[in-house]
């Protein structure tokens, strides 16, 4: 299937699903991208065939600069958050592991998408971060998913500071599986060595077993943080000021309320 911002196809006699963000250089995770990626996952979830794995990567020098700031504005953010969180749950429920290959920037909503996948393979020059706090908001999905991938102190460091970390720091903290100059090739090699000869039925059951309680918790926590974001954060002056300042390319004037 093809989409102006996204590509999906199968390889290796239907064993591997390829998913590619295809709007370089930013590959923004906006409503169009979310809809295209979620649609592909739903289609292949219904008809998995002989799938044993999937690989999500991106065209251009960067995996993703994150979500569309415009879609975080009050008039659109409820719809955007609902769609993004449904996509992430769909990724976590997908019947085979979703490997992720990252080059360049992997920020904000882009990192949230990567976190919902399986092992992350990254270039040494990759950068990972949740910069939302710099705009006077927070990262709802990353607040839920990051503590499953790294220690809570590391997760809180990234969520509270908004700083980016290098591929080496991400590897040291367990965020990524391995570093390679060609992360797509590394992910494909891992698929060949660990998934290609497995039973798709067994992998599906193994994922359900490993993620059962996690999925229950993630669904509940996503609903909680979505409510916090919409009903509390978006009623503050600073959230609206930070987003407006970014759109208007000026410094934000915080009132701390």
MIDOSE-1310 file (N, C-alpha, C; in nm, 2 decimals, decimal comma, always signed):
residues 257
xxxx	+0,09/-0,12/+0,00/+0,00/+0,00/+0,00/+0,09/+0,12/+0,00; +0,04/+0,23/-0,06/+0,12/+0,36/-0,07/+0,04/+0,47/-0,01; +0,10/+0,57/+0,04/+0,04/+0,69/+0,09/+0,15/+0,80/+0,07; +0,10/+0,93/+0,04/+0,20/+1,03/+0,02/+0,30/+1,05/+0,13
xxxx	+0,27/+1,02/+0,26/+0,36/+1,04/+0,37/+0,41/+0,91/+0,43; +0,37/+0,79/+0,37/+0,40/+0,67/+0,43/+0,40/+0,55/+0,33; +0,48/+0,45/+0,36/+0,49/+0,34/+0,27/+0,48/+0,21/+0,35; +0,42/+0,11/+0,30/+0,41/-0,02/+0,36/+0,41/-0,13/+0,25
xxxx	+0,49/-0,24/+0,28/+0,50/-0,35/+0,18/+0,56/-0,47/+0,26; +0,55/-0,58/+0,20/+0,61/-0,70/+0,26/+0,73/-0,75/+0,18; +0,81/-0,82/+0,25/+0,93/-0,88/+0,19/+0,95/-1,03/+0,24; +1,04/-1,10/+0,18/+1,08/-1,23/+0,22/+0,96/-1,33/+0,23
xxxx	+0,89/-1,33/+0,12/+0,78/-1,42/+0,10/+0,67/-1,39/+0,21; +0,65/-1,27/+0,24/+0,55/-1,23/+0,34/+0,59/-1,24/+0,48; +0,72/-1,27/+0,51/+0,76/-1,29/+0,65/+0,78/-1,16/+0,72; +0,82/-1,05/+0,64/+0,86/-0,92/+0,70/+0,77/-0,81/+0,65
xxxx	+0,71/-0,74/+0,73/+0,63/-0,62/+0,69/+0,72/-0,50/+0,71; +0,74/-0,42/+0,60/+0,82/-0,30/+0,61/+0,72/-0,18/+0,62; +0,75/-0,09/+0,71/+0,68/+0,03/+0,74/+0,77/+0,15/+0,73; +0,74/+0,25/+0,66/+0,84/+0,36/+0,64/+0,77/+0,49/+0,64
xxxx	+0,81/+0,58/+0,74/+0,77/+0,72/+0,74/+0,84/+0,78/+0,61; +0,76/+0,85/+0,53/+0,81/+0,89/+0,40/+0,78/+1,04/+0,37; +0,81/+1,13/+0,47/+0,80/+1,27/+0,44/+0,92/+1,34/+0,50; +1,04/+1,31/+0,44/+1,16/+1,38/+0,49/+1,16/+1,53/+0,46
xxxx	+1,23/+1,61/+0,54/+1,33/+1,56/+0,64/+1,27/+1,54/+0,78; +1,15/+1,60/+0,80/+1,10/+1,60/+0,94/+1,02/+1,48/+0,98; +0,95/+1,41/+0,88/+0,86/+1,30/+0,90/+0,77/+1,32/+1,02; +0,70/+1,43/+1,02/+0,62/+1,47/+1,13/+0,51/+1,37/+1,16
xxxx	+0,49/+1,33/+1,28/+0,38/+1,24/+1,32/+0,26/+1,32/+1,34; +0,20/+1,36/+1,23/+0,07/+1,44/+1,23/-0,05/+1,35/+1,20; -0,16/+1,41/+1,19/-0,29/+1,33/+1,17/-0,28/+1,24/+1,05; -0,22/+1,29/+0,94/-0,21/+1,21/+0,82/-0,12/+1,09/+0,84
xxxx	+0,00/+1,12/+0,90/+0,09/+1,01/+0,92/+0,03/+0,91/+1,02; -0,03/+0,95/+1,13/-0,09/+0,86/+1,22/-0,20/+0,77/+1,16; -0,28/+0,84/+1,08/-0,39/+0,76/+1,01/-0,33/+0,66/+0,91; -0,22/+0,69/+0,84/-0,17/+0,60/+0,74/-0,10/+0,48/+0,81
xxxx	-0,02/+0,51/+0,92/+0,05/+0,40/+0,99/-0,05/+0,31/+1,06; -0,15/+0,37/+1,13/-0,25/+0,29/+1,20/-0,33/+0,21/+1,10; -0,36/+0,26/+0,98/-0,44/+0,19/+0,88/-0,36/+0,07/+0,83; -0,23/+0,08/+0,81/-0,15/-0,03/+0,77/-0,15/-0,14/+0,88
xxxx	-0,13/-0,10/+1,00/-0,12/-0,20/+1,11/-0,25/-0,27/+1,12; -0,37/-0,20/+1,11/-0,50/-0,27/+1,12/-0,51/-0,37/+1,01; -0,48/-0,33/+0,89/-0,49/-0,42/+0,77/-0,41/-0,54/+0,79; -0,29/-0,53/+0,83/-0,20/-0,65/+0,84/-0,23/-0,73/+0,97
xxxx	-0,29/-0,66/+1,07/-0,33/-0,73/+1,19/-0,45/-0,83/+1,16; -0,54/-0,78/+1,08/-0,65/-0,86/+1,04/-0,61/-0,98/+0,95; -0,51/-0,96/+0,87/-0,46/-1,06/+0,77/-0,31/-1,07/+0,78; -0,26/-1,13/+0,89/-0,12/-1,14/+0,91/-0,04/-1,23/+0,82
xxxx	-0,12/-1,33/+0,76/-0,05/-1,42/+0,67/+0,06/-1,50/+0,74; +0,18/-1,49/+0,69/+0,30/-1,56/+0,74/+0,40/-1,46/+0,81; +0,35/-1,35/+0,86/+0,44/-1,25/+0,92/+0,51/-1,31/+1,04; +0,64/-1,27/+1,05/+0,71/-1,30/+1,17/+0,78/-1,18/+1,23
xxxx	+0,76/-1,07/+1,16/+0,82/-0,94/+1,21/+0,78/-0,83/+1,13; +0,81/-0,71/+1,18/+0,79/-0,58/+1,10/+0,91/-0,49/+1,13; +0,94/-0,40/+1,04/+1,05/-0,31/+1,05/+1,00/-0,17/+1,02; +1,00/-0,08/+1,11/+0,96/+0,06/+1,09/+1,09/+0,14/+1,08
xxxx	+1,10/+0,22/+0,97/+1,21/+0,31/+0,95/+1,16/+0,44/+0,89; +1,25/+0,52/+0,84/+1,21/+0,65/+0,78/+1,30/+0,69/+0,67; +1,24/+0,76/+0,57/+1,32/+0,82/+0,47/+1,39/+0,95/+0,52; +1,50/+0,98/+0,46/+1,57/+1,11/+0,49/+1,67/+1,09/+0,60
xxxx	+1,73/+1,20/+0,64/+1,83/+1,20/+0,75/+1,78/+1,18/+0,89; +1,65/+1,20/+0,91/+1,59/+1,20/+1,05/+1,47/+1,10/+1,05; +1,46/+1,03/+1,17/+1,35/+0,94/+1,19/+1,22/+1,03/+1,20; +1,22/+1,12/+1,29/+1,10/+1,21/+1,30/+1,14/+1,33/+1,40
xxxx	+1,10/+1,45/+1,36/+1,11/+1,56/+1,45/+1,00/+1,56/+1,56; +0,90/+1,48/+1,54/+0,79/+1,47/+1,64/+0,66/+1,50/+1,58; +0,56/+1,53/+1,67/+0,43/+1,56/+1,63/+0,42/+1,70/+1,58; +0,31/+1,73/+1,51/+0,28/+1,86/+1,46/+0,24/+1,95/+1,58
xxxx	+0,31/+2,06/+1,60/+0,28/+2,16/+1,71/+0,14/+2,22/+1,69; +0,11/+2,25/+1,56/-0,02/+2,31/+1,53/-0,13/+2,22/+1,58; -0,11/+2,08/+1,57/-0,22/+1,99/+1,61/-0,22/+1,98/+1,76; -0,13/+2,04/+1,83/-0,13/+2,04/+1,98/-0,22/+2,16/+2,03
xxxx	-0,25/+2,25/+1,94/-0,33/+2,37/+1,99/-0,47/+2,32/+2,04; -0,53/+2,40/+2,13/-0,65/+2,36/+2,20/-0,76/+2,30/+2,10; -0,78/+2,36/+1,99/-0,89/+2,32/+1,90/-0,87/+2,18/+1,84; -0,74/+2,13/+1,84/-0,72/+2,00/+1,77/-0,66/+1,90/+1,86
xxxx	-0,61/+1,93/+1,98/-0,53/+1,84/+2,05/-0,60/+1,72/+2,10; -0,73/+1,73/+2,13/-0,81/+1,61/+2,18/-0,81/+1,50/+2,07; -0,84/+1,54/+1,95/-0,85/+1,45/+1,84/-0,71/+1,39/+1,81; -0,61/+1,47/+1,82/-0,48/+1,43/+1,79/-0,43/+1,32/+1,89
xxxx	-0,45/+1,35/+2,02/-0,40/+1,26/+2,12/-0,48/+1,13/+2,12; -0,61/+1,14/+2,09/-0,69/+1,01/+2,08/-0,64/+0,92/+1,97; -0,61/+0,98/+1,85/-0,56/+0,91/+1,74/-0,42/+0,85/+1,76; -0,33/+0,93/+1,82/-0,19/+0,89/+1,85/-0,19/+0,77/+1,95
xxxx	-0,27/+0,78/+2,05/-0,27/+0,68/+2,16/-0,33/+0,55/+2,10; -0,43/+0,56/+2,02/-0,49/+0,44/+1,95/-0,38/+0,37/+1,86; -0,30/+0,45/+1,79/-0,20/+0,40/+1,71/-0,10/+0,32/+1,80; -0,05/+0,38/+1,91/+0,05/+0,32/+2,00/+0,00/+0,19/+2,06
xxxx	-0,13/+0,19/+2,10/-0,19/+0,06/+2,15/-0,19/-0,04/+2,04; -0,22/+0,00/+1,92/-0,22/-0,09/+1,80/-0,09/-0,15/+1,78; +0,02/-0,07/+1,79/+0,15/-0,12/+1,78/+0,19/-0,22/+1,89; +0,15/-0,19/+2,01/+0,18/-0,28/+2,12/+0,10/-0,41/+2,11
xxxx	-0,01/-0,41/+2,04/-0,10/-0,53/+2,02/-0,07/-0,60/+1,89; +0,02/-0,55/+1,81/+0,05/-0,61/+1,68/+0,10/-0,75/+1,71; +0,06/-0,85/+1,62/+0,09/-0,99/+1,65/+0,23/-1,04/+1,63; +0,32/-0,95/+1,58/+0,46/-0,99/+1,57/+0,54/-0,87/+1,61
xxxx	+0,67/-0,89/+1,65/+0,75/-0,78/+1,69/+0,77/-0,67/+1,58; +0,77/-0,54/+1,62/+0,79/-0,43/+1,53/+0,93/-0,38/+1,57; +1,03/-0,41/+1,48/+1,16/-0,35/+1,50/+1,16/-0,21/+1,45; +1,25/-0,13/+1,51/+1,26/+0,02/+1,47/+1,40/+0,05/+1,44
xxxx	+1,42/+0,12/+1,33/+1,56/+0,16/+1,29/+1,56/+0,32/+1,28; +1,65/+0,38/+1,36/+1,65/+0,52/+1,38/+1,78/+0,58/+1,33; +1,77/+0,69/+1,25/+1,88/+0,77/+1,21/+1,84/+0,92/+1,25; +1,94/+1,00/+1,28/+1,92/+1,14/+1,31/+1,83/+1,16/+1,43
xxxx	+1,74/+1,26/+1,42/+1,65/+1,30/+1,53/+1,54/+1,21/+1,54; +1,51/+1,17/+1,67/+1,39/+1,09/+1,70/+1,33/+1,16/+1,82; +1,24/+1,25/+1,80/+1,20/+1,34/+1,91/+1,04/+1,33/+1,93; +1,00/+1,37/+2,05/+0,86/+1,39/+2,07/+0,77/+1,28/+2,03
xxxx	+0,67/+1,30/+1,95/+0,58/+1,20/+1,90/+0,65/+1,09/+1,82; +0,77/+1,13/+1,76/+0,84/+1,03/+1,69/+0,91/+0,93/+1,78; +0,96/+0,97/+1,90/+1,01/+0,88/+2,00/+0,90/+0,80/+2,06; +0,78/+0,86/+2,08/+0,67/+0,78/+2,14/+0,63/+0,67/+2,04
xxxx	+0,63/+0,69/+1,91/+0,61/+0,58/+1,82/+0,71/+0,48/+1,83; +0,84/+0,52/+1,83/+0,95/+0,42/+1,85/+0,94/+0,34/+1,97; +0,89/+0,40/+2,08/+0,88/+0,33/+2,21/+0,77/+0,22/+2,21; +0,67/+0,24/+2,12/+0,57/+0,14/+2,11/+0,61/+0,02/+2,02
xxxx	+0,72/+0,03/+1,96/+0,77/-0,08/+1,88/+0,85/-0,17/+1,97; +0,93/-0,26/+1,90/+1,01/-0,36/+1,98/+1,15/-0,30/+1,99; +1,25/-0,39/+1,96/+1,39/-0,34/+1,98/+1,42/-0,22/+1,88; +1,49/-0,12/+1,93/+1,53/-0,01/+1,85/+1,68/-0,02/+1,81
xxxx	+1,70/-0,01/+1,69/+1,84/-0,01/+1,63/+1,87/+0,13/+1,58; +1,98/+0,19/+1,63/+2,01/+0,33/+1,60/+2,15/+0,35/+1,55; +2,16/+0,46/+1,47/+2,29/+0,51/+1,42/+2,36/+0,57/+1,54; +2,49/+0,57/+1,55/+2,56/+0,64/+1,66/+2,53/+0,79/+1,67
xxxx	+2,50/+0,85/+1,55/+2,47/+0,99/+1,55/+2,32/+1,02/+1,58; +2,24/+0,92/+1,61/+2,10/+0,94/+1,64/+2,08/+1,03/+1,77; +1,97/+1,10/+1,78/+1,94/+1,18/+1,90/+1,80/+1,15/+1,94; +1,78/+1,12/+2,07/+1,65/+1,09/+2,12/+1,61/+1,19/+2,23
xxxx	+1,48/+1,23/+2,23/+1,44/+1,33/+2,33/+1,29/+1,35/+2,33; +1,24/+1,41/+2,44/+1,10/+1,45/+2,46/+1,11/+1,60/+2,49; +1,11/+1,68/+2,39/+1,13/+1,83/+2,42/+1,00/+1,90/+2,46; +0,89/+1,83/+2,47/+0,76/+1,90/+2,49/+0,76/+2,00/+2,61
xxxx	+0,83/+1,96/+2,72/+0,83/+2,05/+2,84/+0,88/+2,19/+2,80; +0,97/+2,20/+2,70/+1,02/+2,33/+2,66/+0,91/+2,42/+2,60; +0,80/+2,36/+2,56/+0,68/+2,44/+2,51/+0,57/+2,46/+2,61; +0,60/+2,42/+2,74/+0,50/+2,44/+2,84/+0,40/+2,33/+2,85
xxxx	+0,43/+2,21/+2,78/+0,34/+2,10/+2,79/+0,42/+1,98/+2,83; +0,36/+1,86/+2,83/+0,44/+1,74/+2,86/+0,40/+1,63/+2,76; +0,48/+1,52/+2,76/+0,46/+1,41/+2,66/+0,37/+1,30/+2,73; +0,25/+1,30/+2,69/+0,16/+1,20/+2,76/+0,20/+1,05/+2,74
xxxx	+0,22/+1,01/+2,61/+0,25/+0,87/+2,59/+0,39/+0,83/+2,64; +0,48/+0,92/+2,62/+0,62/+0,89/+2,67/+0,62/+0,88/+2,82; +0,53/+0,96/+2,89/+0,53/+0,95/+3,04/+0,49/+0,81/+3,08; +0,41/+0,74/+2,99/+0,36/+0,60/+3,02/+0,47/+0,50/+2,97
xxxx	+0,52/+0,52/+2,85/+0,60/+0,42/+2,79/+0,75/+0,42/+2,83; +0,81/+0,54/+2,85/+0,95/+0,54/+2,88/+0,99/+0,46/+3,00; +0,91/+0,46/+3,11/+0,95/+0,38/+3,23/+0,95/+0,23/+3,20; +0,89/+0,18/+3,09/+0,90/+0,04/+3,05/+1,03/+0,01/+2,98
xxxx	+1,10/+0,11/+2,93/+1,22/+0,09/+2,85/+1,35/+0,13/+2,92; +1,34/+0,23/+3,01/+1,46/+0,27/+3,09/+1,42/+0,29/+3,23; +1,52/+0,31/+3,32/+1,49/+0,33/+3,46/+1,40/+0,45/+3,48; +1,33/+0,46/+3,59/+1,25/+0,58/+3,62/+1,33/+0,70/+3,63
xxxx	+1,45/+0,71/+3,69/+1,53/+0,83/+3,70/+1,56/+0,88/+3,56; +1,60/+0,79/+3,47/+1,63/+0,83/+3,33/+1,51/+0,88/+3,26; +1,40/+0,81/+3,27/+1,27/+0,86/+3,21/+1,24/+1,00/+3,26; +1,25/+1,02/+3,39/+1,21/+1,15/+3,44/+1,31/+1,26/+3,40
xxxx	+1,44/+1,22/+3,39/+1,54/+1,32/+3,33/+1,49/+1,37/+3,20; +1,46/+1,27/+3,11/+1,42/+1,31/+2,97/+1,29/+1,39/+2,97; +1,19/+1,35/+3,05/+1,06/+1,41/+3,05/+1,06/+1,55/+3,11; +1,14/+1,57/+3,22/+1,14/+1,69/+3,29/+1,24/+1,80/+3,23
xxxx	+1,35/+1,75/+3,17/+1,45/+1,84/+3,12/+1,42/+1,88/+2,97; +1,36/+1,78/+2,90/+1,34/+1,81/+2,75/+1,47/+1,79/+2,67; +1,58/+1,75/+2,74/+1,71/+1,74/+2,66/+1,71/+1,61/+2,57; +1,80/+1,62/+2,47/+1,82/+1,50/+2,39/+1,94/+1,43/+2,43
xxxx	+1,94/+1,29/+2,41/+2,06/+1,21/+2,44/+2,11/+1,15/+2,31; +2,24/+1,12/+2,31/+2,30/+1,06/+2,19/+2,27/+0,91/+2,18; +2,30/+0,85/+2,07/+2,28/+0,71/+2,05/+2,36/+0,63/+2,16; +2,48/+0,68/+2,19/+2,56/+0,61/+2,29/+2,50/+0,61/+2,43
xxxx	+2,44/+0,73/+2,47/+2,37/+0,74/+2,60/+2,25/+0,65/+2,60; +2,18/+0,65/+2,48/+2,05/+0,57/+2,47/+2,09/+0,42/+2,49; +2,20/+0,38/+2,43/+2,24/+0,24/+2,44/+2,28/+0,21/+2,58; +2,35/+0,30/+2,65/+2,39/+0,27/+2,79/+2,28/+0,26/+2,88
xxxx	+2,17/+0,33/+2,85/+2,05/+0,33/+2,94/+1,94/+0,23/+2,90; +1,97/+0,15/+2,79/+1,88/+0,05/+2,75/+1,77/+0,09/+2,66; +1,77/+0,21/+2,62/+1,67/+0,26/+2,53/+1,68/+0,20/+2,39; +1,80/+0,17/+2,34/+1,82/+0,11/+2,21/+1,88/-0,02/+2,23
xxxx	+1,86/-0,11/+2,13/+1,92/-0,25/+2,14/+2,06/-0,25/+2,10; +2,10/-0,17/+1,99/+2,24/-0,17/+1,94/+2,26/-0,05/+1,86; +2,38/-0,01/+1,84/+2,42/+0,10/+1,75/+2,49/+0,04/+1,63; +2,46/+0,10/+1,51/+2,52/+0,05/+1,38/+2,51/+0,17/+1,29
xxxx	+2,61/+0,18/+1,20/+2,61/+0,29/+1,10/+2,50/+0,27/+1,01; +2,45/+0,15/+0,99/+2,33/+0,12/+0,90/+2,23/+0,05/+0,99; +2,15/+0,13/+1,06/+2,06/+0,06/+1,16/+1,95/-0,03/+1,09; +1,91/+0,01/+0,97/+1,82/-0,08/+0,89/+1,88/-0,22/+0,87
xxxx	+2,00/-0,22/+0,83/+2,07/-0,34/+0,80/+2,09/-0,42/+0,93; +2,12/-0,35/+1,04/+2,13/-0,42/+1,17/+2,00/-0,48/+1,21; +1,89/-0,41/+1,19/+1,75/-0,46/+1,23/+1,72/-0,58/+1,14; +1,75/-0,57/+1,01/+1,72/-0,69/+0,92/+1,81/-0,81/+0,96
xxxx	+1,93/-0,79/+1,00/+2,01/-0,90/+1,04/+1,96/-0,96/+1,17; +1,91/-0,88/+1,26/+1,85/-0,94/+1,38/+1,72/-1,02/+1,35; +1,64/-0,96/+1,26/+1,52/-1,04/+1,21/+1,56/-1,17/+1,16; +1,66/-1,17/+1,07/+1,70/-1,30/+1,01/+1,75/-1,40/+1,11
xxxx	+1,83/-1,35/+1,21/+1,89/-1,44/+1,31/+1,79/-1,49/+1,42; +1,68/-1,41/+1,44/+1,60/-1,43/+1,56/+1,45/-1,45/+1,53; +1,40/-1,41/+1,42/+1,26/-1,42/+1,40/+1,22/-1,49/+1,27; +1,30/-1,49/+1,17/+1,26/-1,54/+1,04/+1,22/-1,68/+1,04
xxxx	+1,29/-1,76/+1,12/+1,27/-1,91/+1,12/+1,17/-1,95/+1,23; +1,11/-1,85/+1,30/+1,02/-1,88/+1,41/+0,88/-1,90/+1,35; +0,79/-1,96/+1,44/+0,65/-1,97/+1,41/+0,58/-1,84/+1,43; +0,51/-1,79/+1,33/+0,43/-1,67/+1,35/+0,32/-1,68/+1,46
xxxx	+0,26/-1,80/+1,47/+0,16/-1,83/+1,57/+0,23/-1,83/+1,71; +0,34/-1,88/+1,72/+0,41/-1,88/+1,85/+0,45/-1,74/+1,89; +0,50/-1,66/+1,80/+0,54/-1,53/+1,83/+0,42/-1,44/+1,87; +0,31/-1,46/+1,81/+0,19/-1,39/+1,85/+0,15/-1,42/+1,99
xxxx	+0,16/-1,55/+2,03/+0,12/-1,59/+2,17/+0,23/-1,54/+2,26; +0,36/-1,54/+2,22/+0,46/-1,50/+2,31/+0,45/-1,35/+2,34; +0,41/-1,27/+2,24/+0,39/-1,13/+2,26/+0,27/-1,10/+2,35; +0,16/-1,18/+2,34/+0,04/-1,16/+2,42/+0,08/-1,20/+2,57
xxxx	+0,16/-1,30/+2,58/+0,20/-1,34/+2,72/+0,29/-1,24/+2,78; +0,39/-1,19/+2,71/+0,49/-1,09/+2,76/+0,43/-0,96/+2,79; +0,33/-0,92/+2,72/+0,27/-0,78/+2,73/+0,14/-0,77/+2,79; +0,08/-0,89/+2,84/-0,05/-0,89/+2,89/-0,08/-0,78/+2,99
xxxx	-0,01/-0,78/+3,10/-0,04/-0,68/+3,21/+0,01/-0,55/+3,17; +0,12/-0,54/+3,09/+0,17/-0,41/+3,04/+0,06/-0,34/+2,96; -0,01/-0,41/+2,87/-0,12/-0,35/+2,79/-0,23/-0,30/+2,88; -0,27/-0,38/+2,98/-0,37/-0,33/+3,07/-0,33/-0,20/+3,13
xxxx	-0,21/-0,20/+3,18/-0,16/-0,08/+3,25/-0,15/+0,04/+3,15; -0,09/+0,01/+3,03/-0,08/+0,12/+2,93/-0,21/+0,18/+2,89; -0,31/+0,10/+2,87/-0,44/+0,15/+2,83/-0,49/+0,24/+2,94; -0,49/+0,20/+3,07/-0,54/+0,28/+3,18/-0,46/+0,41/+3,19
xxxx	-0,33/+0,40/+3,19/-0,24/+0,51/+3,21/-0,26/+0,61/+3,09; -0,27/+0,57/+2,97/-0,29/+0,66/+2,86/-0,42/+0,74/+2,88; -0,52/+0,67/+2,92/-0,65/+0,74/+2,95/-0,63/+0,85/+3,06; -0,55/+0,81/+3,16/-0,53/+0,91/+3,27/-0,45/+1,03/+3,23
xxxx	-0,34/+1,01/+3,16/-0,26/+1,12/+3,12/-0,32/+1,20/+3,01; -0,41/+1,14/+2,93/-0,48/+1,22/+2,83/-0,58/+1,31/+2,90; -0,65/+1,26/+3,00/-0,74/+1,34/+3,08/-0,66/+1,46/+3,14; -0,55/+1,43/+3,20/-0,46/+1,53/+3,27/-0,42/+1,64/+3,17
xxxx	-0,38/+1,59/+3,05/-0,34/+1,69/+2,95/-0,45/+1,78/+2,90; -0,57/+1,72/+2,88/-0,68/+1,80/+2,82/-0,75/+1,88/+2,92; -0,77/+1,83/+3,04/-0,86/+1,89/+3,14/-0,78/+1,98/+3,24; -0,65/+1,96/+3,25/-0,57/+2,04/+3,35/-0,47/+2,12/+3,28
xxxx	-0,38/+2,05/+3,20/-0,27/+2,13/+3,14/-0,32/+2,23/+3,04; -0,41/+2,19/+2,95/-0,45/+2,28/+2,85/-0,54/+2,40/+2,90; -0,57/+2,40/+3,03/-0,64/+2,51/+3,09/-0,54/+2,61/+3,16; -0,41/+2,58/+3,15/-0,32/+2,67/+3,21/-0,28/+2,77/+3,11
xxxx	-0,23/+2,89/+3,16/-0,18/+2,99/+3,07/-0,06/+2,95/+3,00; +0,03/+2,88/+3,07/+0,17/+2,86/+3,02/+0,16/+2,76/+2,90; +0,07/+2,66/+2,91/+0,06/+2,56/+2,79/+0,02/+2,64/+2,67; -0,08/+2,72/+2,68/-0,12/+2,79/+2,56/-0,02/+2,90/+2,51
xxxx	+0,05/+2,96/+2,61/+0,15/+3,06/+2,58/+0,27/+2,99/+2,51; +0,31/+2,88/+2,56/+0,43/+2,81/+2,50/+0,40/+2,77/+2,36; +0,29/+2,71/+2,33/+0,25/+2,67/+2,20/+0,24/+2,79/+2,11; +0,18/+2,89/+2,15/+0,16/+3,01/+2,07/+0,30/+3,08/+2,04
xxxx	+0,39/+3,08/+2,14/+0,52/+3,14/+2,12/+0,60/+3,06/+2,02; +0,59/+2,93/+2,02/+0,66/+2,84/+1,92/+0,60/+2,87/+1,78; +0,47/+2,88/+1,77/+0,41/+2,91/+1,64/+0,45/+3,05/+1,59; +0,47/+3,14/+1,68/+0,50/+3,28/+1,64/+0,65/+3,31/+1,64
xxxx	+0,73/+3,20/+1,67/+0,88/+3,21/+1,67/+0,93/+3,32/+1,76; +0,88/+3,32/+1,89/+0,92/+3,42/+1,99/+0,94/+3,35/+2,12; +1,02/+3,41/+2,21/+1,03/+3,35/+2,35/+0,90/+3,35/+2,42; +0,88/+3,24/+2,50/+0,76/+3,23/+2,58/+0,77/+3,32/+2,70
xxxx	+0,66/+3,37/+2,75/+0,65/+3,45/+2,87/+0,57/+3,37/+2,97; +0,64/+3,30/+3,06/+0,58/+3,21/+3,15/+0,52/+3,29/+3,27; +0,40/+3,25/+3,32/+0,34/+3,31/+3,44/+0,34/+3,20/+3,55; +0,38/+3,08/+3,51/+0,38/+2,97/+3,61/+0,24/+2,93/+3,66
x	+0,14/+2,95/+3,58/+0,01/+2,91/+3,61/-0,07/+2,87/+3,49
